[in-house]
């Protein structure tokens, strides 16, 4: 199973950079036919995680992936699953 990972700790306070990084990550996953993307917004106040979920919920982004799972063992981690057409 192929995977990509994005840790947002470094850019947590730069909204535009976060959106750009997420956009690149999703596009990379689609282009490279990646199965799962791990996004780490961290635990903090939960605002960054909400920002990531809002980004993923945009119609044009949502069309690119299959589902999002929140890690049950780690509040500060999300998994985005892709289903690629053969």
C-alpha positions in Angstrom: 0.0 0.0 0.0 1.4 3.4 -1.0 1.4 6.3 1.4 2.2 10.0 1.7 2.6 11.9 4.9 2.2 15.6 5.7 3.1 17.0 9.2 1.6 20.5 9.6 3.5 21.3 12.9 6.0 23.5 11.0 3.4 25.7 9.3 0.5 25.6 11.8 0.2 29.4 12.0 0.3 30.1 8.2 -3.2 29.5 6.8 -2.3 30.1 3.1 0.7 27.8 3.4 -1.4 25.1 5.0 -3.9 25.2 2.1 -1.1 25.1 -0.5 0.5 22.1 1.2 -2.8 20.2 1.5 -3.6 21.0 -2.2 -0.2 19.7 -3.3 -0.5 16.6 -1.2 -3.9 15.7 -2.6 -2.8 16.3 -6.1 0.3 14.2 -5.6 -1.7 11.4 -4.2 -4.0 11.4 -7.2 -1.1 11.7 -9.7 1.0 9.0 -8.1 -2.0 6.7 -7.4 -1.3 6.8 -3.6 -3.8 4.7 -1.5 -3.6 6.6 1.8 -2.4 10.0 2.9 -1.6 10.7 6.5 -2.1 14.3 7.7 -0.8 15.3 11.1 -2.4 18.6 12.3 -1.3 17.7 15.9 -3.4 17.8 19.0 -3.3 21.5 20.2 -6.6 23.3 20.4 -8.1 21.4 17.5 -8.3 24.5 15.3 -5.8 23.2 12.8 -7.6 19.8 12.5 -10.8 21.7 11.9 -9.1 23.8 9.2 -7.8 20.6 7.5 -11.3 19.0 7.6 -12.9 22.1 6.1 -10.3 22.1 3.3 -11.0 18.4 2.6 -14.8 19.1 2.6 -14.6 21.5 -0.3 -16.5 20.0 -3.2 -13.7 20.0 -5.8 -11.3 18.4 -3.2 -13.9 15.9 -1.9 -14.3 14.6 -5.5 -10.7 13.5 -5.5 -10.7 11.1 -2.5 -12.8 8.2 -1.1 -13.0 8.9 2.6 -11.4 10.4 5.7 -10.7 8.5 8.9 -9.8 10.1 12.2 -7.2 8.0 14.0 -8.9 6.5 17.1 -5.6 6.2 19.0 -4.2 9.6 18.1 -6.5 12.6 18.0 -3.8 14.6 16.1 -3.8 12.4 13.0 -6.1 11.9 10.0 -6.0 9.4 7.1 -7.4 10.3 3.7 -8.1 7.2 1.6 -8.2 7.2 -2.2 -9.9 4.8 -4.6 -8.3 4.9 -8.0 -10.0 3.9 -11.2 -8.2 1.2 -13.1 
